[in-house]
Amino acid sequence: MDTSRNEILIGKNAQEKIKNKKIAIVGVGGVGGYVATILARSGVENLTLVDFDKVSSSNINRQVVALLSTIGRSKVEVLKSQLLEINDNMRIDAVDTKLCAENVASLIDESFDYVVDAIDSVSDKVSLICHCKKNNIKIISAMGAGNRVGVPKFYLTDIYKTHDDGLAKVMRKKLRAEGIDNLEVVTSEEKALSVGGTVGSMSYFPAMCGITIGAIVINKILNEKE
């Protein structure tokens, strides 16, 4: 992939640093798909994608993997194909499975430089976060992006400093019970609407959450001490 526009800003050495990082993204739907795309276009060449789901018609309004032509296909396989069209030198492990407490240790280990949690399920998020925190694996977790309509503004903070985020509220209680006293999360300043039932989602909210996480990961890599 031609990374010359990146190198104008960060230089060849930093670009090489980005290239050599190994990153896992768990959940490649509305948020995770955009994280993967940003990392690929930034020059990351080693990604592991974990998701059990298949593309459905209701995904088309907000997920990079979702097109009329991809309905019914594995999300990780579709995303892998898309990313290889960006950079055919990428080494992508597409894991078509549901991460849970029983398999997290076999899927995520200390070889990863960063893990991105973009899981919807609370119990599975807790399993991934606890595993990473207890094994000193760097993780950034996406909080709520659904039921929001305004202009999105996401930011990085500790989960215990979040507010107006229903998912974060639930996660705080669960993580406190597990003895997890800190976690970097990306959350929104926009309050969620109370709609009940199925979560609504505008195209730009999960996209902006994913883009923000991707930018944060890249800047963390750039700011690492040699």
ZAVEXTOR-204141 format. One record per residue (C-alpha): z negated, x negated, y; residue in one letter; residue number from 1. Coordinates in steps of 0.5 Angstrom, whole numbers, plus 500, padded with zeros to 3 digits. Layout:
<recs>
@up = Z east = X north = Y code = A pos = NUM
...
</recs>
This chain:
<recs>
@up = 500 east = 500 north = 500 code = M pos = 1
@up = 502 east = 498 north = 507 code = D pos = 2
@up = 495 east = 497 north = 510 code = T pos = 3
@up = 498 east = 493 north = 517 code = S pos = 4
@up = 495 east = 499 north = 521 code = R pos = 5
@up = 488 east = 498 north = 519 code = N pos = 6
@up = 488 east = 490 north = 519 code = E pos = 7
@up = 490 east = 491 north = 527 code = I pos = 8
@up = 483 east = 494 north = 527 code = L pos = 9
@up = 479 east = 490 north = 522 code = I pos = 10
@up = 483 east = 484 north = 520 code = G pos = 11
@up = 485 east = 482 north = 513 code = K pos = 12
@up = 478 east = 480 north = 510 code = N pos = 13
@up = 475 east = 486 north = 512 code = A pos = 14
@up = 481 east = 490 north = 508 code = Q pos = 15
@up = 480 east = 486 north = 502 code = E pos = 16
@up = 473 east = 487 north = 502 code = K pos = 17
@up = 475 east = 495 north = 502 code = I pos = 18
@up = 480 east = 494 north = 497 code = K pos = 19
@up = 475 east = 491 north = 492 code = N pos = 20
@up = 470 east = 496 north = 492 code = K pos = 21
@up = 468 east = 501 north = 486 code = K pos = 22
@up = 467 east = 508 north = 488 code = I pos = 23
@up = 465 east = 514 north = 485 code = A pos = 24
@up = 466 east = 521 north = 487 code = I pos = 25
@up = 463 east = 527 north = 484 code = V pos = 26
@up = 466 east = 534 north = 485 code = G pos = 27
@up = 473 east = 533 north = 488 code = V pos = 28
@up = 474 east = 540 north = 491 code = G pos = 29
@up = 474 east = 542 north = 498 code = G pos = 30
@up = 470 east = 536 north = 500 code = V pos = 31
@up = 471 east = 531 north = 495 code = G pos = 32
@up = 478 east = 531 north = 495 code = G pos = 33
@up = 478 east = 529 north = 502 code = Y pos = 34
@up = 473 east = 524 north = 501 code = V pos = 35
@up = 478 east = 521 north = 496 code = A pos = 36
@up = 484 east = 521 north = 500 code = T pos = 37
@up = 481 east = 518 north = 506 code = I pos = 38
@up = 478 east = 512 north = 502 code = L pos = 39
@up = 485 east = 511 north = 498 code = A pos = 40
@up = 489 east = 511 north = 505 code = R pos = 41
@up = 483 east = 506 north = 508 code = S pos = 42
@up = 485 east = 501 north = 502 code = G pos = 43
@up = 480 east = 503 north = 497 code = V pos = 44
@up = 483 east = 501 north = 490 code = E pos = 45
@up = 478 east = 503 north = 485 code = N pos = 46
@up = 476 east = 510 north = 484 code = L pos = 47
@up = 472 east = 514 north = 479 code = T pos = 48
@up = 473 east = 522 north = 480 code = L pos = 49
@up = 469 east = 527 north = 476 code = V pos = 50
@up = 470 east = 534 north = 476 code = D pos = 51
@up = 471 east = 539 north = 470 code = F pos = 52
@up = 474 east = 545 north = 474 code = D pos = 53
@up = 481 east = 547 north = 474 code = K pos = 54
@up = 485 east = 549 north = 481 code = V pos = 55
@up = 485 east = 556 north = 482 code = S pos = 56
@up = 489 east = 561 north = 487 code = S pos = 57
@up = 482 east = 561 north = 491 code = S pos = 58
@up = 482 east = 554 north = 493 code = N pos = 59
@up = 489 east = 554 north = 496 code = I pos = 60
@up = 486 east = 555 north = 503 code = N pos = 61
@up = 481 east = 549 north = 503 code = R pos = 62
@up = 483 east = 544 north = 497 code = Q pos = 63
@up = 488 east = 538 north = 498 code = V pos = 64
@up = 489 east = 539 north = 490 code = V pos = 65
@up = 491 east = 546 north = 491 code = A pos = 66
@up = 498 east = 548 north = 491 code = L pos = 67
@up = 502 east = 554 north = 488 code = L pos = 68
@up = 505 east = 549 north = 483 code = S pos = 69
@up = 498 east = 546 north = 481 code = T pos = 70
@up = 494 east = 552 north = 479 code = I pos = 71
@up = 491 east = 552 north = 473 code = G pos = 72
@up = 491 east = 544 north = 472 code = R pos = 73
@up = 485 east = 539 north = 472 code = S pos = 74
@up = 483 east = 538 north = 479 code = K pos = 75
@up = 482 east = 530 north = 477 code = V pos = 76
@up = 488 east = 529 north = 474 code = E pos = 77
@up = 492 east = 533 north = 480 code = V pos = 78
@up = 488 east = 528 north = 485 code = L pos = 79
@up = 489 east = 522 north = 481 code = K pos = 80
@up = 497 east = 524 north = 481 code = S pos = 81
@up = 496 east = 525 north = 489 code = Q pos = 82
@up = 493 east = 518 north = 490 code = L pos = 83
@up = 497 east = 514 north = 486 code = L pos = 84
@up = 503 east = 517 north = 491 code = E pos = 85
@up = 499 east = 514 north = 497 code = I pos = 86
@up = 498 east = 507 north = 493 code = N pos = 87
@up = 500 east = 506 north = 486 code = D pos = 88
@up = 496 east = 500 north = 485 code = N pos = 89
@up = 490 east = 504 north = 485 code = M pos = 90
@up = 485 east = 504 north = 479 code = R pos = 91
@up = 483 east = 511 north = 478 code = I pos = 92
@up = 479 east = 514 north = 472 code = D pos = 93
@up = 480 east = 521 north = 472 code = A pos = 94
@up = 474 east = 524 north = 468 code = V pos = 95
@up = 475 east = 531 north = 467 code = D pos = 96
@up = 468 east = 533 north = 465 code = T pos = 97
@up = 462 east = 537 north = 468 code = K pos = 98
@up = 456 east = 532 north = 470 code = L pos = 99
@up = 449 east = 534 north = 468 code = C pos = 100
@up = 443 east = 531 north = 467 code = A pos = 101
@up = 445 east = 530 north = 459 code = E pos = 102
@up = 451 east = 526 north = 461 code = N pos = 103
@up = 450 east = 523 north = 468 code = V pos = 104
@up = 447 east = 516 north = 465 code = A pos = 105
@up = 454 east = 515 north = 461 code = S pos = 106
@up = 458 east = 517 north = 467 code = L pos = 107
@up = 455 east = 513 north = 473 code = I pos = 108
@up = 452 east = 506 north = 473 code = D pos = 109
@up = 450 east = 500 north = 477 code = E pos = 110
@up = 457 east = 498 north = 477 code = S pos = 111
@up = 459 east = 503 north = 483 code = F pos = 112
@up = 458 east = 500 north = 490 code = D pos = 113
@up = 458 east = 507 north = 493 code = Y pos = 114
@up = 457 east = 514 north = 490 code = V pos = 115
@up = 459 east = 521 north = 493 code = V pos = 116
@up = 456 east = 527 north = 491 code = D pos = 117
@up = 460 east = 533 north = 493 code = A pos = 118
@up = 458 east = 537 north = 487 code = I pos = 119
@up = 456 east = 545 north = 488 code = D pos = 120
@up = 451 east = 546 north = 483 code = S pos = 121
@up = 444 east = 545 north = 485 code = V pos = 122
@up = 441 east = 543 north = 479 code = S pos = 123
@up = 447 east = 538 north = 478 code = D pos = 124
@up = 446 east = 535 north = 485 code = K pos = 125
@up = 439 east = 534 north = 483 code = V pos = 126
@up = 441 east = 530 north = 477 code = S pos = 127
@up = 446 east = 525 north = 480 code = L pos = 128
@up = 441 east = 524 north = 486 code = I pos = 129
@up = 435 east = 522 north = 482 code = C pos = 130
@up = 439 east = 518 north = 477 code = H pos = 131
@up = 442 east = 514 north = 483 code = C pos = 132
@up = 436 east = 513 north = 487 code = K pos = 133
@up = 432 east = 511 north = 481 code = K pos = 134
@up = 437 east = 506 north = 479 code = N pos = 135
@up = 438 east = 503 north = 486 code = N pos = 136
@up = 445 east = 506 north = 486 code = I pos = 137
@up = 448 east = 507 north = 493 code = K pos = 138
@up = 449 east = 515 north = 494 code = I pos = 139
@up = 451 east = 519 north = 500 code = I pos = 140
@up = 451 east = 527 north = 499 code = S pos = 141
@up = 454 east = 533 north = 502 code = A pos = 142
@up = 450 east = 539 north = 504 code = M pos = 143
@up = 453 east = 545 north = 506 code = G pos = 144
@up = 460 east = 546 north = 509 code = A pos = 145
@up = 461 east = 554 north = 507 code = G pos = 146
@up = 460 east = 560 north = 511 code = N pos = 147
@up = 461 east = 557 north = 517 code = R pos = 148
@up = 467 east = 558 north = 522 code = V pos = 149
@up = 466 east = 554 north = 529 code = G pos = 150
@up = 469 east = 547 north = 531 code = V pos = 151
@up = 466 east = 543 north = 525 code = P pos = 152
@up = 461 east = 537 north = 527 code = K pos = 153
@up = 458 east = 533 north = 521 code = F pos = 154
@up = 453 east = 527 north = 522 code = Y pos = 155
@up = 449 east = 523 north = 517 code = L pos = 156
@up = 442 east = 524 north = 517 code = T pos = 157
@up = 436 east = 524 north = 512 code = D pos = 158
@up = 435 east = 530 north = 508 code = I pos = 159
@up = 428 east = 531 north = 510 code = Y pos = 160
@up = 431 east = 531 north = 518 code = K pos = 161
@up = 436 east = 537 north = 516 code = T pos = 162
@up = 436 east = 544 north = 519 code = H pos = 163
@up = 440 east = 550 north = 519 code = D pos = 164
@up = 443 east = 548 north = 512 code = D pos = 165
@up = 441 east = 553 north = 507 code = G pos = 166
@up = 443 east = 548 north = 501 code = L pos = 167
@up = 439 east = 542 north = 504 code = A pos = 168
@up = 433 east = 547 north = 504 code = K pos = 169
@up = 434 east = 548 north = 497 code = V pos = 170
@up = 435 east = 541 north = 496 code = M pos = 171
@up = 429 east = 538 north = 500 code = R pos = 172
@up = 424 east = 542 north = 495 code = K pos = 173
@up = 428 east = 540 north = 489 code = K pos = 174
@up = 428 east = 533 north = 491 code = L pos = 175
@up = 421 east = 533 north = 493 code = R pos = 176
@up = 418 east = 535 north = 486 code = A pos = 177
@up = 422 east = 529 north = 483 code = E pos = 178
@up = 419 east = 524 north = 488 code = G pos = 179
@up = 425 east = 523 north = 492 code = I pos = 180
@up = 423 east = 521 north = 499 code = D pos = 181
@up = 429 east = 520 north = 502 code = N pos = 182
@up = 437 east = 521 north = 501 code = L pos = 183
@up = 443 east = 520 north = 506 code = E pos = 184
@up = 446 east = 526 north = 507 code = V pos = 185
@up = 452 east = 529 north = 511 code = V pos = 186
@up = 450 east = 536 north = 514 code = T pos = 187
@up = 453 east = 540 north = 520 code = S pos = 188
@up = 450 east = 542 north = 526 code = E pos = 189
@up = 454 east = 549 north = 526 code = E pos = 190
@up = 449 east = 555 north = 523 code = K pos = 191
@up = 452 east = 558 north = 517 code = A pos = 192
@up = 453 east = 566 north = 517 code = L pos = 193
@up = 449 east = 570 north = 513 code = S pos = 194
@up = 455 east = 574 north = 509 code = V pos = 195
@up = 452 east = 575 north = 502 code = G pos = 196
@up = 456 east = 574 north = 495 code = G pos = 197
@up = 461 east = 569 north = 495 code = T pos = 198
@up = 461 east = 564 north = 499 code = V pos = 199
@up = 467 east = 564 north = 505 code = G pos = 200
@up = 470 east = 557 north = 507 code = S pos = 201
@up = 475 east = 556 north = 513 code = M pos = 202
@up = 480 east = 550 north = 511 code = S pos = 203
@up = 477 east = 545 north = 516 code = Y pos = 204
@up = 470 east = 545 north = 515 code = F pos = 205
@up = 470 east = 542 north = 508 code = P pos = 206
@up = 476 east = 538 north = 510 code = A pos = 207
@up = 472 east = 535 north = 516 code = M pos = 208
@up = 465 east = 534 north = 512 code = C pos = 209
@up = 470 east = 530 north = 507 code = G pos = 210
@up = 473 east = 526 north = 512 code = I pos = 211
@up = 466 east = 524 north = 515 code = T pos = 212
@up = 463 east = 522 north = 509 code = I pos = 213
@up = 470 east = 518 north = 508 code = G pos = 214
@up = 469 east = 515 north = 515 code = A pos = 215
@up = 462 east = 513 north = 513 code = I pos = 216
@up = 463 east = 510 north = 507 code = V pos = 217
@up = 468 east = 505 north = 510 code = I pos = 218
@up = 464 east = 503 north = 516 code = N pos = 219
@up = 458 east = 502 north = 511 code = K pos = 220
@up = 463 east = 497 north = 507 code = I pos = 221
@up = 465 east = 494 north = 514 code = L pos = 222
@up = 458 east = 493 north = 516 code = N pos = 223
@up = 455 east = 490 north = 510 code = E pos = 224
@up = 452 east = 483 north = 510 code = K pos = 225
@up = 456 east = 478 north = 507 code = E pos = 226
</recs>
